[in-house]
Amino acid sequence: METEWLRTFIKTENFREVAEKCFVMQSTVTKHIQHLEKALQTQLFDRHGKQVKLNSVGAHFLTHAENINYKVTIKSQNGSCYIQYFSF
């Protein structure tokens, strides 16, 4: 899942708007979130009916995901790109 999707969700709190702004289908966003939560074995969002909000675990994950993304970007700007696997 793109960290941009999470940042967009924080601004809009709406998966449909995330899909529109990030040029993907809403079902794609939903499936990525479900797979991510399953892989992490935790919920990143609090769901109350149709209302969805990023919870404290999701906010913590976003901070780390952006940090990882930043490190990879910095590394690739120095001319050598690498992929490192992190366990959350």
N, CA, C and O of each residue as an XYZ file, in Angstrom:
352
protein
N       0.843     -1.177      0.000
C       0.000      0.000      0.000
C       0.882      1.231      0.000
O       1.890      1.289      0.704
N       0.506      2.185     -0.772
C       1.250      3.428     -0.864
C       1.037      4.278      0.384
O      -0.088      4.410      0.865
N       2.111      4.850      0.904
C       1.949      5.755      2.047
C       1.139      6.979      1.644
O       0.492      7.605      2.484
N       1.174      7.318      0.361
C       0.374      8.447     -0.123
C      -1.112      8.189      0.108
O      -1.869      9.119      0.386
N      -1.528      6.941     -0.006
C      -2.929      6.595      0.231
C      -3.292      6.887      1.674
O      -4.358      7.439      1.946
N      -2.414      6.521      2.607
C      -2.693      6.778      4.026
C      -2.723      8.274      4.318
O      -3.587      8.752      5.052
N      -1.781      9.005      3.744
C      -1.777     10.468      3.963
C      -3.051     11.096      3.412
O      -3.629     11.989      4.032
N      -3.486     10.625      2.245
C      -4.729     11.142      1.652
C      -5.916     10.778      2.524
O      -6.827     11.587      2.703
N      -5.916      9.557      3.072
C      -7.014      9.148      3.940
C      -7.095     10.040      5.173
O      -8.190     10.411      5.596
N      -5.961     10.383      5.746
C      -5.948     11.242      6.936
C      -6.625     12.575      6.618
O      -7.350     13.122      7.449
N      -6.388     13.091      5.422
C      -6.995     14.369      5.034
C      -8.490     14.242      4.750
O      -9.269     15.131      5.092
N      -8.890     13.123      4.118
C     -10.275     13.001      3.659
C     -11.149     12.118      4.528
O     -12.363     12.314      4.590
N     -10.530     11.122      5.217
C     -11.249     10.106      5.981
C     -12.323      9.426      5.140
O     -13.418      9.127      5.617
N     -11.976      9.189      3.864
C     -12.943      8.595      2.951
C     -12.190      7.778      1.902
O     -11.407      8.336      1.133
N     -12.419      6.460      1.861
C     -11.708      5.597      0.924
C     -12.048      5.916     -0.527
O     -11.194      5.785     -1.404
N     -13.284      6.333     -0.792
C     -13.672      6.686     -2.155
C     -12.844      7.870     -2.646
O     -12.377      7.878     -3.785
N     -12.666      8.869     -1.783
C     -11.872     10.036     -2.160
C     -10.397      9.675     -2.324
O      -9.716     10.219     -3.194
N      -9.903      8.758     -1.489
C      -8.518      8.281     -1.644
C      -8.358      7.679     -3.033
O      -7.405      7.986     -3.750
N      -9.304      6.814     -3.406
C      -9.242      6.165     -4.710
C      -9.247      7.191     -5.841
O      -8.462      7.089     -6.783
N     -10.132      8.176     -5.741
C     -10.227      9.197     -6.788
C      -8.950     10.035     -6.872
O      -8.433     10.270     -7.965
N      -8.449     10.478     -5.743
C      -7.273     11.359     -5.726
C      -5.993     10.626     -6.106
O      -5.057     11.238     -6.620
N      -5.945      9.311     -5.854
C      -4.738      8.523     -6.148
C      -4.887      7.710     -7.438
O      -4.010      6.917     -7.780
N      -6.004      7.912     -8.154
C      -6.236      7.290     -9.458
C      -6.209      5.759     -9.411
O      -5.598      5.110    -10.260
N      -6.880      5.200     -8.408
C      -7.053      3.751     -8.299
C      -8.516      3.473     -7.983
O      -9.274      4.383     -7.648
N      -8.898      2.224     -8.093
C     -10.269      1.858     -7.760
C     -10.409      1.728     -6.243
O      -9.460      1.355     -5.553
N     -11.597      2.041     -5.735
C     -11.840      1.940     -4.295
C     -11.615      0.517     -3.802
O     -11.093      0.321     -2.705
N     -11.996     -0.470     -4.589
C     -11.800     -1.863     -4.184
C     -10.318     -2.183     -4.028
O      -9.951     -3.007     -3.190
N      -9.465     -1.548     -4.819
C      -8.019     -1.754     -4.705
C      -7.515     -1.222     -3.379
O      -6.728     -1.879     -2.698
N      -7.966     -0.037     -3.014
C      -7.570      0.552     -1.732
C      -8.026     -0.355     -0.586
O      -7.249     -0.658      0.319
N      -9.276     -0.779     -0.631
C      -9.836     -1.635      0.413
C      -9.065     -2.943      0.538
O      -8.740     -3.367      1.647
N      -8.770     -3.583     -0.583
C      -8.038     -4.855     -0.552
C      -6.631     -4.665      0.007
O      -6.158     -5.493      0.785
N      -5.965     -3.595     -0.379
C      -4.615     -3.340      0.133
C      -4.641     -3.136      1.647
O      -3.767     -3.630      2.359
N      -5.626     -2.420      2.127
C      -5.747     -2.196      3.572
C      -5.995     -3.526      4.284
O      -5.373     -3.810      5.308
N      -6.896     -4.332      3.744
C      -7.184     -5.633      4.354
C      -5.940     -6.515      4.388
O      -5.667     -7.156      5.403
N      -5.189     -6.555      3.298
C      -3.965     -7.365      3.250
C      -2.919     -6.834      4.221
O      -2.235     -7.611      4.887
N      -2.796     -5.519      4.303
C      -1.822     -4.917      5.210
C      -2.175     -5.226      6.658
O      -1.305     -5.610      7.441
N      -3.443     -5.061      7.019
C      -3.865     -5.354      8.387
C      -3.676     -6.839      8.712
O      -3.301     -7.186      9.832
N      -3.933     -7.703      7.746
C      -3.740     -9.138      7.972
C      -2.251     -9.438      8.171
O      -1.888    -10.204      9.064
N      -1.400     -8.845      7.353
C       0.044     -9.074      7.474
C       0.585     -8.554      8.805
O       1.457     -9.175      9.414
N       0.063     -7.412      9.250
C       0.511     -6.813     10.507
C      -0.186     -7.433     11.716
O       0.235     -7.232     12.856
N      -1.250     -8.186     11.459
C      -2.057     -8.813     12.508
C      -2.612     -7.784     13.491
O      -2.645     -8.013     14.700
N      -3.040     -6.661     12.954
C      -3.661     -5.615     13.773
C      -4.496     -4.710     12.882
O      -4.295     -4.656     11.668
N      -5.420     -4.012     13.486
C      -6.226     -3.050     12.736
C      -5.544     -1.686     12.759
O      -5.050     -1.239     13.794
N      -5.528     -1.039     11.605
C      -4.954      0.295     11.484
C      -6.030      1.372     11.544
O      -5.736      2.557     11.697
N      -7.278      0.939     11.419
C      -8.403      1.860     11.387
C      -9.465      1.429     12.384
O      -9.666      0.237     12.617
N     -10.140      2.404     12.966
C     -11.321      2.142     13.776
C     -12.521      2.287     12.852
O     -12.682      3.301     12.173
N     -13.356      1.260     12.838
C     -14.521      1.257     11.956
C     -15.786      1.277     12.800
O     -15.970      0.443     13.687
N     -16.645      2.230     12.515
C     -17.942      2.348     13.189
C     -18.978      2.581     12.101
O     -19.210      3.711     11.669
N     -19.598      1.486     11.669
C     -20.534      1.593     10.552
C     -19.769      1.975      9.300
O     -18.804      1.310      8.924
N     -20.203      3.051      8.656
C     -19.515      3.525      7.457
C     -18.411      4.522      7.786
O     -17.676      4.961      6.902
N     -18.302      4.871      9.048
C     -17.278      5.833      9.464
C     -15.977      5.091      9.776
O     -15.979      4.118     10.531
N     -14.874      5.549      9.198
C     -13.568      4.923      9.377
C     -12.558      6.009      9.748
O     -12.494      7.062      9.114
N     -11.773      5.731     10.789
C     -10.742      6.678     11.224
C      -9.446      5.919     11.479
O      -9.458      4.795     11.981
N      -8.330      6.548     11.127
C      -7.025      5.978     11.426
C      -6.854      5.947     12.938
O      -7.042      6.964     13.605
N      -6.496      4.780     13.487
C      -6.331      4.688     14.936
C      -4.864      4.957     15.310
O      -4.048      5.272     14.444
N      -4.540      4.833     16.587
C      -3.183      5.151     17.043
C      -2.152      4.180     16.456
O      -1.023      4.579     16.168
N      -2.530      2.915     16.277
C      -1.618      1.950     15.659
C      -1.368      2.342     14.200
O      -0.235      2.286     13.722
N      -2.419      2.734     13.509
C      -2.287      3.172     12.114
C      -1.417      4.408     11.992
O      -0.604      4.509     11.073
N      -1.580      5.349     12.910
C      -0.756      6.563     12.895
C       0.707      6.216     13.146
O       1.600      6.774     12.508
N       0.952      5.295     14.074
C       2.314      4.852     14.375
C       2.921      4.156     13.149
O       4.075      4.399     12.796
N       2.131      3.291     12.508
C       2.599      2.600     11.308
C       2.934      3.606     10.217
O       3.974      3.487      9.569
N       2.070      4.597     10.004
C       2.295      5.594      8.969
C       3.612      6.327      9.196
O       4.362      6.564      8.248
N       3.896      6.685     10.438
C       5.147      7.367     10.760
C       6.343      6.514     10.343
O       7.284      7.013      9.724
N       6.302      5.226     10.686
C       7.407      4.330     10.327
C       7.480      4.089      8.827
O       8.572      4.040      8.261
N       6.332      3.939      8.178
C       6.310      3.715      6.732
C       6.893      4.916      5.998
O       7.651      4.746      5.042
N       6.554      6.117      6.427
C       7.107      7.314      5.798
C       8.609      7.409      6.045
O       9.350      7.833      5.160
N       9.067      7.022      7.229
C      10.488      7.038      7.541
C      11.243      6.054      6.642
O      12.315      6.375      6.130
N      10.684      4.867      6.455
C      11.306      3.880      5.571
C      11.345      4.413      4.150
O      12.369      4.319      3.473
N      10.230      4.973      3.700
C      10.145      5.532      2.358
C      11.183      6.634      2.180
O      11.826      6.715      1.134
N      11.351      7.470      3.179
C      12.321      8.564      3.140
C      13.736      8.009      3.036
O      14.533      8.509      2.242
N      14.063      6.989      3.819
C      15.405      6.408      3.790
C      15.709      5.805      2.423
O      16.817      5.960      1.910
N      14.736      5.121      1.831
C      14.946      4.536      0.510
C      15.132      5.642     -0.515
O      15.989      5.532     -1.392
N      14.348      6.698     -0.420
C      14.471      7.817     -1.345
C      15.846      8.463     -1.220
O      16.498      8.721     -2.231
N      16.288      8.724     -0.013
C      17.608      9.317      0.205
C      18.688      8.411     -0.371
O      19.604      8.888     -1.041
N      18.591      7.131     -0.121
C      19.595      6.190     -0.604
C      19.613      6.181     -2.126
O      20.686      6.148     -2.729
N      18.455      6.211     -2.749
C      18.420      6.166     -4.205
C      18.926      7.470     -4.808
O      19.446      7.461     -5.924
N      18.792      8.581     -4.112
C      19.309      9.852     -4.600
C      20.829      9.877     -4.583
O      21.447     10.639     -5.327
N      21.428      9.058     -3.748
C      22.886      8.990     -3.683
C      23.456      8.068     -4.750
O      24.663      7.827     -4.772
N      22.622      7.556     -5.624
C      23.095      6.765     -6.739
C      23.039      5.265     -6.554
O      23.253      4.521     -7.511
N      22.758      4.802     -5.352
C      22.658      3.349     -5.166
C      21.340      3.030     -4.478
O      21.127      3.386     -3.319
N      20.475      2.367     -5.195
C      19.162      2.032     -4.665
C      19.213      0.639     -4.049
O      19.843     -0.265     -4.599
N      18.561      0.470     -2.929
C      18.526     -0.835     -2.296
C      17.138     -1.096     -1.762
O      16.365     -0.171     -1.513
N      16.831     -2.360     -1.591
C      15.568     -2.761     -0.976
C      15.916     -3.510      0.304
O      16.704     -4.456      0.297
N      15.328     -3.076      1.371
C      15.553     -3.730      2.654
C      14.205     -4.128      3.214
O      13.252     -3.351      3.161
N      14.121     -5.328      3.747
C      12.855     -5.807      4.288
C      12.792     -5.504      5.779
O      13.749     -5.742      6.516
N      11.675     -4.988      6.199
C      11.449     -4.651      7.589
C      10.311     -5.502      8.105
O       9.368     -5.795      7.370
N      10.388     -5.895      9.345
C       9.258     -6.590      9.952
C       8.629     -5.637     10.966
O       9.319     -5.012     11.771
N       7.328     -5.545     10.905
C       6.601     -4.612     11.766
C       5.988     -5.361     12.914
O       5.329     -4.760     13.762
